[in-house]
C-alpha cells in the first residue's frame, strides 16, 4: 500500500497543552523512546543530598552503567547544564564502581550551548538529546534524536581497561555459561590468516588476527549471555545492522562499532549470521 505524504513541523509541547510531567510520564512508561537502549528506571524525581531532584536515574545492566537524566521543555540553558552535571557528579561519587553518564534532554539546543556541551563531552560522559513533537490527526508524536553521543571509546589494548590479566582471571570472575560463549565466538573467527590473537584485559577480552582488534567480548558475572562489540564500517554496515536487528540480538551502535547481546541459544540459532559478520569485521581489521 502506498503511503501518503503529510508535511508536519515540530511544535513545542507546551503549545500543544502538555507539560514536563506529562513528558516524564511517557518516558517512565517506555524509557526506550530516548534511544539509549533498554534502560531500567531506578527512580524518578530522585532527591539529592545537596537539594533539588534529578528527573530520572536509569540503569543499563549490560554495561553496569547509570544514567543521570534531566528533561527540559523548551530551550536548554546554563542552569540545566549545571544541574545535570551536578547530579551526575553526586551519583558517581555515591557509586564509584559503576559507570555514570549524564544526559540532557531538551526541545531546543542552540549552537552556543551545543558548543559548550561538546567541549564538556571531551572530559565528561555527557549525552545530549533533542526532543521533537509533532501533531498528527489529533495525536502527538514524540521523536528523540541524540545530537551528541559519548566519544568513541578506545577498544584496543592501548585503551581504557587494558590492564592485562589471564584466562584464569575471567574463569573466576565470569559465569561459565557466558565464558563458554566466548570460546564459541573465537571458533567463528576465520582461520585463513592464522589463529585468533586473544588478549585478556581486566574489563574485556580483545580479539584480532594480523591486523587491528575487531572484536571485544564482555563475559557476564551473573548472566548466561555475553555482551560484545564488533567493528563494522563501510557499505556492509547498514544491511548487517538490519539483519542483526531482525534477529533480535542487536543492542545498538557504539561509535563505529556494533553492540550485540548474545545467549548460547541465540548463537546457535543465528550462527551463520554471526559467522558472516565476524568474518567481515576481521577482513576490515586488516585493511
NORVEN-V873639 format. One record per residue. N is the residue number from 1. RES is the residue in three letters. PHI is phi in whole degrees, 0 to 359 (NA if undefined). Layout:
((N;RES;PHI) (N;RES;PHI))
//
This chain:
((1;UNK;NA) (2;UNK;289) (3;UNK;268) (4;UNK;268) (5;UNK;272) (6;UNK;231) (7;UNK;278) (8;UNK;217) (9;UNK;254) (10;UNK;297) (11;UNK;232) (12;UNK;288) (13;UNK;298) (14;UNK;296) (15;UNK;292) (16;UNK;268) (17;UNK;93) (18;UNK;245) (19;UNK;249) (20;UNK;294) (21;UNK;298) (22;UNK;299) (23;UNK;296) (24;UNK;298) (25;UNK;300) (26;UNK;293) (27;UNK;293) (28;UNK;296) (29;UNK;293) (30;UNK;212) (31;UNK;301) (32;UNK;294) (33;UNK;294) (34;UNK;289) (35;UNK;81) (36;UNK;259) (37;UNK;105) (38;UNK;271) (39;UNK;273) (40;UNK;252) (41;UNK;281) (42;UNK;280) (43;UNK;201) (44;UNK;234) (45;UNK;53) (46;UNK;283) (47;UNK;291) (48;UNK;257) (49;UNK;301) (50;UNK;273) (51;UNK;103) (52;UNK;85) (53;UNK;224) (54;UNK;275) (55;UNK;300) (56;UNK;217) (57;UNK;248) (58;UNK;233) (59;UNK;228) (60;UNK;247) (61;UNK;293) (62;UNK;299) (63;UNK;252) (64;UNK;51) (65;UNK;241) (66;UNK;255) (67;UNK;244) (68;UNK;262) (69;UNK;244) (70;UNK;246) (71;UNK;248) (72;UNK;219) (73;UNK;278) (74;UNK;82) (75;UNK;268) (76;UNK;294) (77;UNK;220) (78;UNK;300) (79;UNK;295) (80;UNK;294) (81;UNK;296) (82;UNK;298) (83;UNK;298) (84;UNK;299) (85;UNK;292) (86;UNK;297) (87;UNK;293) (88;UNK;300) (89;UNK;295) (90;UNK;297) (91;UNK;290) (92;UNK;290) (93;UNK;284) (94;UNK;288) (95;UNK;231) (96;UNK;292) (97;UNK;281) (98;UNK;258) (99;UNK;282) (100;UNK;228) (101;UNK;229) (102;UNK;272) (103;UNK;230) (104;UNK;250) (105;UNK;241) (106;UNK;209) (107;UNK;282) (108;UNK;218) (109;UNK;236) (110;UNK;291) (111;UNK;302) (112;UNK;300) (113;UNK;283) (114;UNK;296) (115;UNK;297) (116;UNK;295) (117;UNK;297) (118;UNK;298) (119;UNK;296) (120;UNK;296) (121;UNK;298) (122;UNK;287) (123;UNK;241) (124;UNK;232) (125;UNK;289) (126;UNK;242) (127;UNK;244) (128;UNK;243) (129;UNK;235) (130;UNK;261) (131;UNK;261) (132;UNK;238) (133;UNK;243) (134;UNK;232) (135;UNK;260) (136;UNK;214) (137;UNK;49) (138;UNK;77) (139;UNK;234) (140;UNK;247) (141;UNK;252) (142;UNK;249) (143;UNK;227) (144;UNK;250) (145;UNK;238) (146;UNK;284) (147;UNK;265) (148;UNK;213) (149;UNK;255) (150;UNK;294) (151;UNK;302) (152;UNK;299) (153;UNK;289) (154;UNK;281) (155;UNK;248) (156;UNK;263) (157;UNK;295) (158;UNK;273) (159;UNK;272) (160;UNK;297) (161;UNK;73) (162;UNK;266) (163;UNK;299) (164;UNK;287) (165;UNK;227) (166;UNK;230) (167;UNK;296) (168;UNK;301) (169;UNK;303) (170;UNK;287) (171;UNK;295) (172;UNK;280) (173;UNK;267) (174;UNK;260) (175;UNK;296) (176;UNK;304) (177;UNK;294) (178;UNK;292) (179;UNK;291) (180;UNK;296) (181;UNK;294) (182;UNK;303) (183;UNK;297) (184;UNK;293) (185;UNK;295) (186;UNK;297) (187;UNK;289) (188;UNK;272) (189;UNK;290) (190;UNK;304) (191;UNK;258) (192;UNK;295) (193;UNK;250) (194;UNK;113) (195;UNK;293) (196;UNK;296) (197;UNK;267) (198;UNK;249) (199;UNK;242) (200;UNK;273) (201;UNK;250) (202;UNK;296) (203;UNK;246) (204;UNK;195) (205;UNK;246) (206;UNK;264) (207;UNK;230) (208;UNK;211) (209;UNK;234) (210;UNK;259) (211;UNK;249) (212;UNK;284) (213;UNK;296) (214;UNK;228) (215;UNK;220) (216;UNK;234) (217;UNK;250) (218;UNK;235) (219;UNK;299) (220;UNK;263) (221;UNK;283) (222;UNK;245) (223;UNK;261) (224;UNK;266) (225;UNK;254) (226;UNK;230) (227;UNK;253) (228;UNK;212) (229;UNK;234) (230;UNK;236) (231;UNK;262) (232;UNK;232) (233;UNK;231) (234;UNK;77) (235;UNK;294) (236;UNK;286) (237;UNK;299) (238;UNK;303) (239;UNK;294) (240;UNK;293) (241;UNK;297) (242;UNK;298) (243;UNK;292) (244;UNK;294) (245;UNK;296) (246;UNK;296) (247;UNK;281) (248;UNK;80) (249;UNK;240) (250;UNK;269) (251;UNK;265) (252;UNK;134) (253;UNK;283) (254;UNK;213) (255;UNK;65) (256;UNK;276) (257;UNK;265) (258;UNK;234) (259;UNK;265) (260;UNK;232) (261;UNK;236) (262;UNK;222) (263;UNK;265) (264;UNK;298) (265;UNK;294) (266;UNK;294) (267;UNK;296) (268;UNK;295) (269;UNK;293) (270;UNK;238) (271;UNK;300) (272;UNK;297) (273;UNK;294) (274;UNK;297) (275;UNK;300) (276;UNK;296) (277;UNK;290) (278;UNK;298) (279;UNK;297) (280;UNK;293) (281;UNK;296) (282;UNK;294) (283;UNK;298) (284;UNK;296) (285;UNK;293) (286;UNK;260) (287;UNK;276))
//
